[in-house]
Amino acid sequence: MEIRGRDLVTGLPKTVTVTSEEIELALRESVHVIVQAAKQVLEQTPPELSADIIDRGIIMTGGGALLHGLDELLAEELKVPVLLAENPLDAVAIGTGILLENTSRAKKNRF
């Protein structure tokens, strides 16, 4: 893929070609940190909640969910199903909007 931007050395516009292998290499460490964090969270999750996760899986949202193969990597490493939200980029905003529209109901149902 060709990427255009400003060359930080010259300050001039520049176009470079970036391969998927280069992107994977650049993201490898960050993805490893994400996988390790997810493992730690699951290890500390109460049994009644982890049973639901094992049965229903994890739903990924946000732009990171669109990284090719991340769902498969997490499923393999965590040994649970991993699914993508229908609209991963919009899911958090939509959910927040639903919560804001129903704040009075949410306050009533607090434990």
Biopython code that builds the backbone (N, CA, C, O; Angstrom):
import numpy as np
from Bio.PDB.StructureBuilder import StructureBuilder

atoms = [
    (1, "MET", "N", (0.839, -1.163, 0.000)),
    (1, "MET", "CA", (0.000, 0.000, 0.000)),
    (1, "MET", "C", (0.895, 1.240, 0.000)),
    (1, "MET", "O", (1.931, 1.282, 0.665)),
    (2, "GLU", "N", (0.477, 2.225, -0.747)),
    (2, "GLU", "CA", (1.222, 3.478, -0.746)),
    (2, "GLU", "C", (0.676, 4.403, 0.331)),
    (2, "GLU", "O", (-0.534, 4.599, 0.451)),
    (3, "ILE", "N", (1.588, 4.965, 1.108)),
    (3, "ILE", "CA", (1.242, 5.883, 2.192)),
    (3, "ILE", "C", (1.863, 7.238, 1.875)),
    (3, "ILE", "O", (3.041, 7.330, 1.532)),
    (4, "ARG", "N", (1.056, 8.280, 1.995)),
    (4, "ARG", "CA", (1.567, 9.630, 1.754)),
    (4, "ARG", "C", (1.584, 10.413, 3.050)),
    (4, "ARG", "O", (0.693, 10.289, 3.890)),
    (5, "GLY", "N", (2.609, 11.213, 3.188)),
    (5, "GLY", "CA", (2.728, 12.052, 4.374)),
    (5, "GLY", "C", (3.892, 13.008, 4.209)),
    (5, "GLY", "O", (4.438, 13.177, 3.119)),
    (6, "ARG", "N", (4.254, 13.623, 5.311)),
    (6, "ARG", "CA", (5.355, 14.579, 5.282)),
    (6, "ARG", "C", (6.603, 13.909, 5.809)),
    (6, "ARG", "O", (6.581, 13.292, 6.874)),
    (7, "ASP", "N", (7.676, 14.026, 5.079)),
    (7, "ASP", "CA", (8.975, 13.501, 5.489)),
    (7, "ASP", "C", (9.464, 14.340, 6.663)),
    (7, "ASP", "O", (9.616, 15.555, 6.532)),
    (8, "LEU", "N", (9.711, 13.712, 7.805)),
    (8, "LEU", "CA", (10.122, 14.451, 8.995)),
    (8, "LEU", "C", (11.509, 15.067, 8.858)),
    (8, "LEU", "O", (11.814, 16.041, 9.547)),
    (9, "VAL", "N", (12.351, 14.526, 7.991)),
    (9, "VAL", "CA", (13.696, 15.057, 7.797)),
    (9, "VAL", "C", (13.669, 16.288, 6.895)),
    (9, "VAL", "O", (14.236, 17.327, 7.233)),
    (10, "THR", "N", (13.006, 16.162, 5.742)),
    (10, "THR", "CA", (13.014, 17.258, 4.770)),
    (10, "THR", "C", (11.823, 18.197, 4.918)),
    (10, "THR", "O", (11.879, 19.345, 4.479)),
    (11, "GLY", "N", (10.745, 17.714, 5.536)),
    (11, "GLY", "CA", (9.533, 18.510, 5.657)),
    (11, "GLY", "C", (8.687, 18.521, 4.396)),
    (11, "GLY", "O", (7.650, 19.183, 4.348)),
    (12, "LEU", "N", (9.121, 17.796, 3.379)),
    (12, "LEU", "CA", (8.420, 17.763, 2.100)),
    (12, "LEU", "C", (7.478, 16.561, 2.032)),
    (12, "LEU", "O", (7.680, 15.568, 2.730)),
    (13, "PRO", "N", (6.450, 16.656, 1.187)),
    (13, "PRO", "CA", (5.561, 15.502, 1.006)),
    (13, "PRO", "C", (6.338, 14.317, 0.435)),
    (13, "PRO", "O", (7.253, 14.480, -0.373)),
    (14, "LYS", "N", (5.951, 13.130, 0.874)),
    (14, "LYS", "CA", (6.651, 11.928, 0.417)),
    (14, "LYS", "C", (5.669, 10.769, 0.359)),
    (14, "LYS", "O", (4.733, 10.697, 1.155)),
    (15, "THR", "N", (5.887, 9.867, -0.586)),
    (15, "THR", "CA", (5.093, 8.650, -0.701)),
    (15, "THR", "C", (6.019, 7.458, -0.522)),
    (15, "THR", "O", (7.076, 7.381, -1.149)),
    (16, "VAL", "N", (5.611, 6.523, 0.346)),
    (16, "VAL", "CA", (6.385, 5.296, 0.545)),
    (16, "VAL", "C", (5.444, 4.108, 0.400)),
    (16, "VAL", "O", (4.238, 4.223, 0.616)),
    (17, "THR", "N", (6.004, 2.987, 0.039)),
    (17, "THR", "CA", (5.238, 1.752, -0.052)),
    (17, "THR", "C", (5.498, 0.927, 1.201)),
    (17, "THR", "O", (6.645, 0.695, 1.583)),
    (18, "VAL", "N", (4.401, 0.485, 1.840)),
    (18, "VAL", "CA", (4.491, -0.302, 3.068)),
    (18, "VAL", "C", (3.833, -1.648, 2.807)),
    (18, "VAL", "O", (2.746, -1.715, 2.233)),
    (19, "THR", "N", (4.496, -2.720, 3.231)),
    (19, "THR", "CA", (3.942, -4.066, 3.041)),
    (19, "THR", "C", (3.210, -4.521, 4.297)),
    (19, "THR", "O", (3.428, -3.986, 5.384)),
    (20, "SER", "N", (2.350, -5.502, 4.139)),
    (20, "SER", "CA", (1.636, -6.049, 5.291)),
    (20, "SER", "C", (2.615, -6.679, 6.279)),
    (20, "SER", "O", (2.368, -6.666, 7.485)),
    (21, "GLU", "N", (3.717, -7.229, 5.784)),
    (21, "GLU", "CA", (4.731, -7.809, 6.671)),
    (21, "GLU", "C", (5.361, -6.732, 7.553)),
    (21, "GLU", "O", (5.618, -6.963, 8.734)),
    (22, "GLU", "N", (5.607, -5.558, 6.978)),
    (22, "GLU", "CA", (6.177, -4.460, 7.759)),
    (22, "GLU", "C", (5.197, -3.970, 8.826)),
    (22, "GLU", "O", (5.595, -3.648, 9.946)),
    (23, "ILE", "N", (3.928, -3.917, 8.469)),
    (23, "ILE", "CA", (2.901, -3.510, 9.437)),
    (23, "ILE", "C", (2.813, -4.540, 10.559)),
    (23, "ILE", "O", (2.746, -4.183, 11.735)),
    (24, "GLU", "N", (2.815, -5.818, 10.188)),
    (24, "GLU", "CA", (2.750, -6.886, 11.198)),
    (24, "GLU", "C", (3.929, -6.794, 12.148)),
    (24, "GLU", "O", (3.758, -6.926, 13.359)),
    (25, "LEU", "N", (5.105, -6.572, 11.626)),
    (25, "LEU", "CA", (6.303, -6.450, 12.450)),
    (25, "LEU", "C", (6.197, -5.254, 13.391)),
    (25, "LEU", "O", (6.572, -5.345, 14.560)),
    (26, "ALA", "N", (5.689, -4.137, 12.885)),
    (26, "ALA", "CA", (5.557, -2.933, 13.698)),
    (26, "ALA", "C", (4.535, -3.117, 14.824)),
    (26, "ALA", "O", (4.682, -2.526, 15.894)),
    (27, "LEU", "N", (3.504, -3.931, 14.591)),
    (27, "LEU", "CA", (2.450, -4.123, 15.587)),
    (27, "LEU", "C", (2.669, -5.332, 16.495)),
    (27, "LEU", "O", (1.950, -5.501, 17.479)),
    (28, "ARG", "N", (3.640, -6.161, 16.180)),
    (28, "ARG", "CA", (3.832, -7.432, 16.893)),
    (28, "ARG", "C", (3.912, -7.258, 18.412)),
    (28, "ARG", "O", (3.215, -7.957, 19.148)),
    (29, "GLU", "N", (4.737, -6.351, 18.879)),
    (29, "GLU", "CA", (4.911, -6.176, 20.327)),
    (29, "GLU", "C", (3.619, -5.689, 20.989)),
    (29, "GLU", "O", (3.247, -6.167, 22.060)),
    (30, "SER", "N", (2.943, -4.744, 20.351)),
    (30, "SER", "CA", (1.688, -4.227, 20.907)),
    (30, "SER", "C", (0.618, -5.318, 20.966)),
    (30, "SER", "O", (-0.120, -5.411, 21.948)),
    (31, "VAL", "N", (0.531, -6.136, 19.930)),
    (31, "VAL", "CA", (-0.439, -7.229, 19.909)),
    (31, "VAL", "C", (-0.108, -8.239, 21.013)),
    (31, "VAL", "O", (-1.012, -8.762, 21.664)),
    (32, "HIS", "N", (1.167, -8.511, 21.222)),
    (32, "HIS", "CA", (1.580, -9.421, 22.296)),
    (32, "HIS", "C", (1.132, -8.884, 23.655)),
    (32, "HIS", "O", (0.655, -9.648, 24.495)),
    (33, "VAL", "N", (1.279, -7.594, 23.875)),
    (33, "VAL", "CA", (0.854, -6.973, 25.134)),
    (33, "VAL", "C", (-0.656, -7.115, 25.305)),
    (33, "VAL", "O", (-1.132, -7.393, 26.406)),
    (34, "ILE", "N", (-1.409, -6.926, 24.228)),
    (34, "ILE", "CA", (-2.867, -7.073, 24.279)),
    (34, "ILE", "C", (-3.251, -8.501, 24.645)),
    (34, "ILE", "O", (-4.125, -8.710, 25.487)),
    (35, "VAL", "N", (-2.615, -9.476, 24.028)),
    (35, "VAL", "CA", (-2.909, -10.885, 24.307)),
    (35, "VAL", "C", (-2.591, -11.213, 25.769)),
    (35, "VAL", "O", (-3.384, -11.874, 26.439)),
    (36, "GLN", "N", (-1.451, -10.762, 26.263)),
    (36, "GLN", "CA", (-1.074, -11.034, 27.652)),
    (36, "GLN", "C", (-2.043, -10.375, 28.633)),
    (36, "GLN", "O", (-2.398, -10.971, 29.650)),
    (37, "ALA", "N", (-2.469, -9.155, 28.332)),
    (37, "ALA", "CA", (-3.430, -8.461, 29.198)),
    (37, "ALA", "C", (-4.764, -9.202, 29.223)),
    (37, "ALA", "O", (-5.381, -9.342, 30.279)),
    (38, "ALA", "N", (-5.205, -9.673, 28.062)),
    (38, "ALA", "CA", (-6.464, -10.421, 28.000)),
    (38, "ALA", "C", (-6.367, -11.715, 28.805)),
    (38, "ALA", "O", (-7.321, -12.100, 29.482)),
    (39, "LYS", "N", (-5.224, -12.382, 28.733)),
    (39, "LYS", "CA", (-5.019, -13.600, 29.527)),
    (39, "LYS", "C", (-5.094, -13.296, 31.018)),
    (39, "LYS", "O", (-5.717, -14.041, 31.776)),
    (40, "GLN", "N", (-4.465, -12.214, 31.438)),
    (40, "GLN", "CA", (-4.484, -11.840, 32.861)),
    (40, "GLN", "C", (-5.900, -11.538, 33.328)),
    (40, "GLN", "O", (-6.298, -11.945, 34.420)),
    (41, "VAL", "N", (-6.655, -10.830, 32.511)),
    (41, "VAL", "CA", (-8.038, -10.509, 32.876)),
    (41, "VAL", "C", (-8.849, -11.790, 33.024)),
    (41, "VAL", "O", (-9.594, -11.940, 33.993)),
    (42, "LEU", "N", (-8.714, -12.709, 32.081)),
    (42, "LEU", "CA", (-9.467, -13.963, 32.169)),
    (42, "LEU", "C", (-9.056, -14.794, 33.380)),
    (42, "LEU", "O", (-9.895, -15.455, 33.992)),
    (43, "GLU", "N", (-7.774, -14.764, 33.728)),
    (43, "GLU", "CA", (-7.308, -15.501, 34.905)),
    (43, "GLU", "C", (-7.915, -14.950, 36.187)),
    (43, "GLU", "O", (-8.110, -15.695, 37.147)),
    (44, "GLN", "N", (-8.214, -13.659, 36.216)),
    (44, "GLN", "CA", (-8.740, -13.009, 37.412)),
    (44, "GLN", "C", (-10.265, -12.883, 37.400)),
    (44, "GLN", "O", (-10.855, -12.336, 38.332)),
    (45, "THR", "N", (-10.891, -13.386, 36.351)),
    (45, "THR", "CA", (-12.343, -13.283, 36.213)),
    (45, "THR", "C", (-13.030, -14.300, 37.111)),
    (45, "THR", "O", (-12.628, -15.462, 37.150)),
    (46, "PRO", "N", (-14.070, -13.873, 37.839)),
    (46, "PRO", "CA", (-14.813, -14.816, 38.687)),
    (46, "PRO", "C", (-15.382, -15.972, 37.866)),
    (46, "PRO", "O", (-15.734, -15.789, 36.701)),
    (47, "PRO", "N", (-15.474, -17.159, 38.465)),
    (47, "PRO", "CA", (-15.914, -18.353, 37.734)),
    (47, "PRO", "C", (-17.269, -18.202, 37.043)),
    (47, "PRO", "O", (-17.441, -18.694, 35.928)),
    (48, "GLU", "N", (-18.227, -17.538, 37.673)),
    (48, "GLU", "CA", (-19.552, -17.417, 37.062)),
    (48, "GLU", "C", (-19.512, -16.569, 35.786)),
    (48, "GLU", "O", (-20.283, -16.807, 34.856)),
    (49, "LEU", "N", (-18.623, -15.593, 35.745)),
    (49, "LEU", "CA", (-18.478, -14.772, 34.547)),
    (49, "LEU", "C", (-17.633, -15.491, 33.500)),
    (49, "LEU", "O", (-17.941, -15.427, 32.310)),
    (50, "SER", "N", (-16.579, -16.169, 33.923)),
    (50, "SER", "CA", (-15.744, -16.870, 32.951)),
    (50, "SER", "C", (-16.516, -18.005, 32.276)),
    (50, "SER", "O", (-16.225, -18.346, 31.130)),
    (51, "ALA", "N", (-17.484, -18.587, 32.958)),
    (51, "ALA", "CA", (-18.316, -19.617, 32.332)),
    (51, "ALA", "C", (-19.108, -19.014, 31.170)),
    (51, "ALA", "O", (-19.243, -19.638, 30.117)),
    (52, "ASP", "N", (-19.629, -17.803, 31.362)),
    (52, "ASP", "CA", (-20.341, -17.122, 30.271)),
    (52, "ASP", "C", (-19.394, -16.824, 29.112)),
    (52, "ASP", "O", (-19.772, -16.969, 27.949)),
    (53, "ILE", "N", (-18.170, -16.411, 29.419)),
    (53, "ILE", "CA", (-17.197, -16.090, 28.371)),
    (53, "ILE", "C", (-16.839, -17.343, 27.582)),
    (53, "ILE", "O", (-16.717, -17.294, 26.358)),
    (54, "ILE", "N", (-16.671, -18.452, 28.270)),
    (54, "ILE", "CA", (-16.355, -19.708, 27.595)),
    (54, "ILE", "C", (-17.502, -20.119, 26.678)),
    (54, "ILE", "O", (-17.270, -20.592, 25.565)),
    (55, "ASP", "N", (-18.749, -19.939, 27.146)),
    (55, "ASP", "CA", (-19.920, -20.321, 26.342)),
    (55, "ASP", "C", (-20.189, -19.360, 25.192)),
    (55, "ASP", "O", (-20.430, -19.786, 24.062)),
    (56, "ARG", "N", (-20.147, -18.067, 25.480)),
    (56, "ARG", "CA", (-20.564, -17.059, 24.502)),
    (56, "ARG", "C", (-19.409, -16.393, 23.767)),
    (56, "ARG", "O", (-19.584, -15.901, 22.652)),
    (57, "GLY", "N", (-18.240, -16.376, 24.377)),
    (57, "GLY", "CA", (-17.070, -15.785, 23.749)),
    (57, "GLY", "C", (-16.893, -14.315, 24.057)),
    (57, "GLY", "O", (-17.582, -13.748, 24.905)),
    (58, "ILE", "N", (-15.963, -13.717, 23.356)),
    (58, "ILE", "CA", (-15.607, -12.314, 23.502)),
    (58, "ILE", "C", (-15.992, -11.609, 22.209)),
    (58, "ILE", "O", (-15.771, -12.136, 21.119)),
    (59, "ILE", "N", (-16.563, -10.423, 22.332)),
    (59, "ILE", "CA", (-16.898, -9.635, 21.145)),
    (59, "ILE", "C", (-15.936, -8.459, 21.074)),
    (59, "ILE", "O", (-15.836, -7.665, 22.009)),
    (60, "MET", "N", (-15.232, -8.360, 19.956)),
    (60, "MET", "CA", (-14.253, -7.289, 19.770)),
    (60, "MET", "C", (-14.921, -6.085, 19.126)),
    (60, "MET", "O", (-15.714, -6.225, 18.195)),
    (61, "THR", "N", (-14.589, -4.889, 19.635)),
    (61, "THR", "CA", (-15.092, -3.639, 19.082)),
    (61, "THR", "C", (-13.932, -2.691, 18.833)),
    (61, "THR", "O", (-12.809, -2.949, 19.266)),
    (62, "GLY", "N", (-14.199, -1.611, 18.147)),
    (62, "GLY", "CA", (-13.181, -0.594, 17.899)),
    (62, "GLY", "C", (-12.350, -0.899, 16.668)),
    (62, "GLY", "O", (-12.471, -1.962, 16.060)),
    (63, "GLY", "N", (-11.511, 0.047, 16.318)),
    (63, "GLY", "CA", (-10.683, -0.089, 15.126)),
    (63, "GLY", "C", (-9.705, -1.238, 15.196)),
    (63, "GLY", "O", (-9.416, -1.867, 14.179)),
    (64, "GLY", "N", (-9.183, -1.527, 16.392)),
    (64, "GLY", "CA", (-8.245, -2.636, 16.544)),
    (64, "GLY", "C", (-8.859, -3.973, 16.198)),
    (64, "GLY", "O", (-8.157, -4.901, 15.796)),
    (65, "ALA", "N", (-10.172, -4.075, 16.353)),
    (65, "ALA", "CA", (-10.868, -5.321, 16.015)),
    (65, "ALA", "C", (-10.751, -5.637, 14.535)),
    (65, "ALA", "O", (-10.912, -6.787, 14.128)),
    (66, "LEU", "N", (-10.470, -4.617, 13.725)),
    (66, "LEU", "CA", (-10.382, -4.816, 12.283)),
    (66, "LEU", "C", (-8.997, -5.271, 11.823)),
    (66, "LEU", "O", (-8.788, -5.509, 10.634)),
    (67, "LEU", "N", (-8.056, -5.391, 12.749)),
    (67, "LEU", "CA", (-6.732, -5.891, 12.374)),
    (67, "LEU", "C", (-6.859, -7.337, 11.905)),
    (67, "LEU", "O", (-7.354, -8.194, 12.637)),
    (68, "HIS", "N", (-6.417, -7.595, 10.707)),
    (68, "HIS", "CA", (-6.546, -8.917, 10.096)),
    (68, "HIS", "C", (-5.908, -9.993, 10.984)),
    (68, "HIS", "O", (-4.724, -9.919, 11.315)),
    (69, "GLY", "N", (-6.712, -10.992, 11.363)),
    (69, "GLY", "CA", (-6.209, -12.136, 12.108)),
    (69, "GLY", "C", (-6.164, -11.955, 13.615)),
    (69, "GLY", "O", (-5.862, -12.911, 14.331)),
    (70, "LEU", "N", (-6.455, -10.752, 14.128)),
    (70, "LEU", "CA", (-6.386, -10.551, 15.580)),
    (70, "LEU", "C", (-7.423, -11.403, 16.295)),
    (70, "LEU", "O", (-7.133, -11.965, 17.351)),
    (71, "ASP", "N", (-8.623, -11.509, 15.741)),
    (71, "ASP", "CA", (-9.652, -12.337, 16.368)),
    (71, "ASP", "C", (-9.220, -13.796, 16.434)),
    (71, "ASP", "O", (-9.448, -14.466, 17.441)),
    (72, "GLU", "N", (-8.602, -14.290, 15.376)),
    (72, "GLU", "CA", (-8.145, -15.679, 15.351)),
    (72, "GLU", "C", (-7.011, -15.899, 16.351)),
    (72, "GLU", "O", (-6.972, -16.925, 17.031)),
    (73, "LEU", "N", (-6.093, -14.943, 16.442)),
    (73, "LEU", "CA", (-4.985, -15.051, 17.395)),
    (73, "LEU", "C", (-5.503, -15.089, 18.819)),
    (73, "LEU", "O", (-5.080, -15.927, 19.614)),
    (74, "LEU", "N", (-6.421, -14.182, 19.149)),
    (74, "LEU", "CA", (-6.980, -14.159, 20.507)),
    (74, "LEU", "C", (-7.737, -15.450, 20.813)),
    (74, "LEU", "O", (-7.613, -15.991, 21.912)),
    (75, "ALA", "N", (-8.512, -15.943, 19.862)),
    (75, "ALA", "CA", (-9.254, -17.197, 20.078)),
    (75, "ALA", "C", (-8.291, -18.346, 20.344)),
    (75, "ALA", "O", (-8.533, -19.174, 21.223)),
    (76, "GLU", "N", (-7.216, -18.395, 19.596)),
    (76, "GLU", "CA", (-6.223, -19.455, 19.762)),
    (76, "GLU", "C", (-5.515, -19.347, 21.115)),
    (76, "GLU", "O", (-5.336, -20.346, 21.812)),
    (77, "GLU", "N", (-5.119, -18.140, 21.473)),
    (77, "GLU", "CA", (-4.361, -17.936, 22.717)),
    (77, "GLU", "C", (-5.235, -18.047, 23.967)),
    (77, "GLU", "O", (-4.786, -18.565, 24.989)),
    (78, "LEU", "N", (-6.477, -17.567, 23.893)),
    (78, "LEU", "CA", (-7.351, -17.536, 25.057)),
    (78, "LEU", "C", (-8.225, -18.780, 25.179)),
    (78, "LEU", "O", (-8.815, -19.032, 26.230)),
    (79, "LYS", "N", (-8.303, -19.552, 24.105)),
    (79, "LYS", "CA", (-9.120, -20.780, 24.083)),
    (79, "LYS", "C", (-10.598, -20.491, 24.317)),
    (79, "LYS", "O", (-11.298, -21.277, 24.955)),
    (80, "VAL", "N", (-11.072, -19.351, 23.794)),
    (80, "VAL", "CA", (-12.493, -18.999, 23.844)),
    (80, "VAL", "C", (-12.882, -18.445, 22.470)),
    (80, "VAL", "O", (-12.025, -17.966, 21.728)),
    (81, "PRO", "N", (-14.171, -18.510, 22.133)),
    (81, "PRO", "CA", (-14.592, -17.919, 20.861)),
    (81, "PRO", "C", (-14.382, -16.404, 20.875)),
    (81, "PRO", "O", (-14.623, -15.753, 21.892)),
    (82, "VAL", "N", (-13.944, -15.854, 19.774)),
    (82, "VAL", "CA", (-13.768, -14.405, 19.638)),
    (82, "VAL", "C", (-14.502, -13.968, 18.381)),
    (82, "VAL", "O", (-14.236, -14.465, 17.287)),
    (83, "LEU", "N", (-15.427, -13.032, 18.549)),
    (83, "LEU", "CA", (-16.268, -12.557, 17.454)),
    (83, "LEU", "C", (-16.073, -11.063, 17.257)),
    (83, "LEU", "O", (-15.688, -10.347, 18.181)),
    (84, "LEU", "N", (-16.340, -10.603, 16.049)),
    (84, "LEU", "CA", (-16.306, -9.173, 15.762)),
    (84, "LEU", "C", (-17.710, -8.607, 15.894)),
    (84, "LEU", "O", (-18.679, -9.237, 15.469)),
    (85, "ALA", "N", (-17.825, -7.415, 16.484)),
    (85, "ALA", "CA", (-19.108, -6.726, 16.540)),
    (85, "ALA", "C", (-19.567, -6.443, 15.116)),
    (85, "ALA", "O", (-18.753, -6.355, 14.197)),
    (86, "GLU", "N", (-20.866, -6.304, 14.943)),
    (86, "GLU", "CA", (-21.410, -6.065, 13.609)),
    (86, "GLU", "C", (-20.798, -4.804, 12.982)),
    (86, "GLU", "O", (-20.423, -4.819, 11.809)),
    (87, "ASN", "N", (-20.698, -3.735, 13.741)),
    (87, "ASN", "CA", (-20.073, -2.493, 13.296)),
    (87, "ASN", "C", (-19.003, -2.111, 14.310)),
    (87, "ASN", "O", (-19.243, -1.247, 15.154)),
    (88, "PRO", "N", (-17.829, -2.732, 14.249)),
    (88, "PRO", "CA", (-16.835, -2.530, 15.301)),
    (88, "PRO", "C", (-16.447, -1.074, 15.536)),
    (88, "PRO", "O", (-16.191, -0.682, 16.675)),
    (89, "LEU", "N", (-16.399, -0.267, 14.477)),
    (89, "LEU", "CA", (-16.001, 1.128, 14.639)),
    (89, "LEU", "C", (-17.068, 1.962, 15.345)),
    (89, "LEU", "O", (-16.750, 2.957, 15.996)),
    (90, "ASP", "N", (-18.320, 1.561, 15.220)),
    (90, "ASP", "CA", (-19.419, 2.342, 15.788)),
    (90, "ASP", "C", (-19.988, 1.754, 17.070)),
    (90, "ASP", "O", (-20.748, 2.429, 17.764)),
    (91, "ALA", "N", (-19.645, 0.528, 17.402)),
    (91, "ALA", "CA", (-20.304, -0.203, 18.489)),
    (91, "ALA", "C", (-20.233, 0.521, 19.833)),
    (91, "ALA", "O", (-21.236, 0.589, 20.544)),
    (92, "VAL", "N", (-19.079, 1.057, 20.190)),
    (92, "VAL", "CA", (-18.934, 1.714, 21.493)),
    (92, "VAL", "C", (-19.782, 2.986, 21.533)),
    (92, "VAL", "O", (-20.459, 3.254, 22.525)),
    (93, "ALA", "N", (-19.743, 3.762, 20.462)),
    (93, "ALA", "CA", (-20.540, 4.996, 20.418)),
    (93, "ALA", "C", (-22.034, 4.683, 20.479)),
    (93, "ALA", "O", (-22.786, 5.360, 21.180)),
    (94, "ILE", "N", (-22.459, 3.662, 19.748)),
    (94, "ILE", "CA", (-23.875, 3.280, 19.761)),
    (94, "ILE", "C", (-24.289, 2.812, 21.153)),
    (94, "ILE", "O", (-25.341, 3.209, 21.652)),
    (95, "GLY", "N", (-23.473, 1.977, 21.778)),
    (95, "GLY", "CA", (-23.769, 1.495, 23.129)),
    (95, "GLY", "C", (-23.813, 2.619, 24.148)),
    (95, "GLY", "O", (-24.668, 2.627, 25.034)),
    (96, "THR", "N", (-22.897, 3.566, 24.028)),
    (96, "THR", "CA", (-22.894, 4.717, 24.938)),
    (96, "THR", "C", (-24.167, 5.541, 24.744)),
    (96, "THR", "O", (-24.771, 5.998, 25.715)),
    (97, "GLY", "N", (-24.568, 5.725, 23.492)),
    (97, "GLY", "CA", (-25.808, 6.452, 23.215)),
    (97, "GLY", "C", (-27.013, 5.762, 23.824)),
    (97, "GLY", "O", (-27.885, 6.429, 24.382)),
    (98, "ILE", "N", (-27.083, 4.450, 23.732)),
    (98, "ILE", "CA", (-28.195, 3.687, 24.323)),
    (98, "ILE", "C", (-28.196, 3.864, 25.836)),
    (98, "ILE", "O", (-29.251, 4.061, 26.439)),
    (99, "LEU", "N", (-27.025, 3.794, 26.446)),
    (99, "LEU", "CA", (-26.941, 3.970, 27.899)),
    (99, "LEU", "C", (-27.385, 5.368, 28.303)),
    (99, "LEU", "O", (-28.124, 5.524, 29.275)),
    (100, "LEU", "N", (-26.940, 6.392, 27.567)),
    (100, "LEU", "CA", (-27.332, 7.760, 27.894)),
    (100, "LEU", "C", (-28.833, 7.975, 27.750)),
    (100, "LEU", "O", (-29.433, 8.718, 28.527)),
    (101, "GLU", "N", (-29.439, 7.329, 26.760)),
    (101, "GLU", "CA", (-30.885, 7.439, 26.589)),
    (101, "GLU", "C", (-31.650, 6.732, 27.702)),
    (101, "GLU", "O", (-32.824, 7.025, 27.930)),
    (102, "ASN", "N", (-30.998, 5.810, 28.392)),
    (102, "ASN", "CA", (-31.670, 5.008, 29.420)),
    (102, "ASN", "C", (-31.023, 5.167, 30.795)),
    (102, "ASN", "O", (-31.029, 4.226, 31.589)),
    (103, "THR", "N", (-30.466, 6.346, 31.090)),
    (103, "THR", "CA", (-29.768, 6.522, 32.372)),
    (103, "THR", "C", (-30.696, 6.335, 33.563)),
    (103, "THR", "O", (-30.276, 5.804, 34.592)),
    (104, "SER", "N", (-31.940, 6.757, 33.446)),
    (104, "SER", "CA", (-32.856, 6.597, 34.579)),
    (104, "SER", "C", (-33.106, 5.116, 34.859)),
    (104, "SER", "O", (-33.179, 4.712, 36.020)),
    (105, "ARG", "N", (-33.236, 4.314, 33.822)),
    (105, "ARG", "CA", (-33.427, 2.879, 33.988)),
    (105, "ARG", "C", (-32.171, 2.236, 34.576)),
    (105, "ARG", "O", (-32.261, 1.351, 35.428)),
    (106, "ALA", "N", (-31.010, 2.679, 34.122)),
    (106, "ALA", "CA", (-29.755, 2.134, 34.617)),
    (106, "ALA", "C", (-29.570, 2.438, 36.094)),
    (106, "ALA", "O", (-29.075, 1.593, 36.840)),
    (107, "LYS", "N", (-29.963, 3.642, 36.529)),
    (107, "LYS", "CA", (-29.840, 4.016, 37.954)),
    (107, "LYS", "C", (-30.741, 3.161, 38.829)),
    (107, "LYS", "O", (-30.356, 2.802, 39.942)),
    (108, "LYS", "N", (-31.942, 2.827, 38.344)),
    (108, "LYS", "CA", (-32.875, 2.004, 39.108)),
    (108, "LYS", "C", (-32.354, 0.586, 39.303)),
    (108, "LYS", "O", (-32.632, -0.033, 40.330)),
    (109, "ASN", "N", (-31.611, 0.066, 38.348)),
    (109, "ASN", "CA", (-31.162, -1.322, 38.377)),
    (109, "ASN", "C", (-29.811, -1.517, 39.030)),
    (109, "ASN", "O", (-29.255, -2.612, 38.960)),
    (110, "ARG", "N", (-29.270, -0.500, 39.658)),
    (110, "ARG", "CA", (-27.979, -0.666, 40.351)),
    (110, "ARG", "C", (-28.148, -1.567, 41.554)),
    (110, "ARG", "O", (-29.196, -1.584, 42.200)),
    (111, "PHE", "N", (-27.109, -2.309, 41.841)),
    (111, "PHE", "CA", (-27.164, -3.239, 42.969)),
    (111, "PHE", "C", (-26.524, -2.632, 44.183)),
    (111, "PHE", "O", (-26.474, -3.266, 45.237)),
]
sb = StructureBuilder()
sb.init_structure("model")
sb.init_model(0)
sb.init_chain("A")
sb.init_seg("    ")
for serial, (resi, resn, name, xyz) in enumerate(atoms, 1):
    if name == "N":
        sb.init_residue(resn, " ", resi, " ")
    sb.init_atom(name, np.array(xyz, "f"), 0.0, 1.0, " ", f" {name:<3s}", serial, name[0])
structure = sb.get_structure()
